[in-house]
Amino acid sequence: MENTHNIDNERYLRGWAKLKEVDGQAGENVIESLRDIAPDFARLLIEFPFGDIYSRPGLDLRTRELAVVAALTAMANAAPQLKVHIHGARNVGCSEQEIVEVIMQMAVYAGFPAALNGLFAAKEVFAHQRAANADATPTAPA
């Protein structure tokens, strides 16, 4: 039993570190929003996707995030999650153009409505990031 607890704790710690690396504060906000209603689900979100899958070798974080953006765009019903992962894709070095191209590619497989929803989600995230960056840019003294 102790060994299982240690393995689960390792998954959690590995997952928490990977979540912060990818999604930063946005990911932490998602986890925190679940703590009062489904703390076990919050833990599962950390352990499985980030502790087990994102931590695997074979794909870098940029590729993983582009794949997730593509999948969530194709689903066409996961806008909040798509926005978090567009933000994550930017955090790990994906350009706006790469994200837009991946979303546009989904029009072929998931249809124009799904791609449009994805593009509007990306537009919102990009605008929010630009505004946040503008607010963080120091101004020269007068």
N, C-alpha and C positions, 0 to 999 in steps of 0.2 A: 504494500500500500504506500509506503514512504517513497519508493522508487517512482511510482505513478505520479505522486504529488510533485516530485522534483521535475519529472519530465513535463508535466503540465505547466509548472512554474517557468521552466526554461522556454517553452513555447510562448507563454504569455510575455515574458521579458523580451524575447527575440521579436515577437509580433509588435509589441508596443514601440520598440526602437524603430522597426521598419515603417510602421504607421506614421510616426513622427517624421521620418526621413522623407516619406512620399507626400503626405497630406498636411503635415505641420499642424497648425492650430485648427484648420477645418476638420481634420480627422478627429482630433481631440474633442472638438465640439459635438461631433456625431456620437462619439462614445459617451460623453457626459450627458447628452440628452436622453440616453437610454437607461442610465443608472437608476432612476427612480421608478421606471416601469418594468424594465427587463434587464437587470444587472447580469444575469447569466448569458443573455444574448449579446450584451456588450462584450463580455469576456470571449465568447465564441467568435465574434467579429475580429477580435485581436488575434486569438490563437490560430484559427484556421486560415483565413485569407492571408494575413500578414506574417504570422509565425511559421506556417507550413508552406504556403504556396509562393508568396512574394520572396521568401528567403531562400528558395531553391536556386541552384546554379542553372545556367543554360540560357537565361534571358536577362538582359540588363533591365533596370527600372524604367528607362525610356520606352523600351519595346513593350514591357508589361503594361505600362499605362496607356500606350497607344492601342494595345489590344483591348483593354478594358473600355476605353472610350468608344472603340468600334462596337463592342458587344452591347454596351448600354445604349448607344445610339440605335442599334438595330432593334433592341427591345421596344423602343418608342414609348415606354411607360415608366421610366426611371429617371426623370429629369433631376430631382435633387441629388441622386447618386452620380449622375452624369456630370453635374456641375462640380461636385467634390473631386471627381477624377480628372476633369479638365484642369482644375486648379492643381491637382497632383502632378499631372503631366507637365505643366509649366514648371512646377517646383523641381522636377528631375531633369529639366533641360530641353523639353520639347518646345519647338517654336509654335507660334500661333499658326503659321502656314502649315506645318505638319499636322496639327490637330484638325484644322479646317479640311485638309485633303483627306484625312482618314474618315471624317464625318461625311464628306461628299461621296467617297467611295461606297458608303453604306446605302446610298440612293439606289445603286445597282441591285443590291441584295435584299434591302429592307423597305425600299420604296422612298419616294420623294417626301411624303409626310414625316417619316422617321428622320430623314436627313435634315429637313427643315427644322424640326424640333431640336435636333442636335446643334445645328448652326445657330439658332437663337439662344440656346443655352451657352454656347461658346462665346457669342457676342456679349452676353451678360457677364460672364466670368472675366473676359478680357477687359471690358469697361471697368469692372470693379477693381481689377488688378492695376490698371492704369491710374485710376483715381487714388488708390492706396499708395502707389509709387509716387505720384505727384505730391501727396500729402507728406510723404516721408523725405522728399527732396529738400535739403536745406536751402534757404534763400540767402543771397549775398547781403551783407549789411548795407544799409543805405548811406 
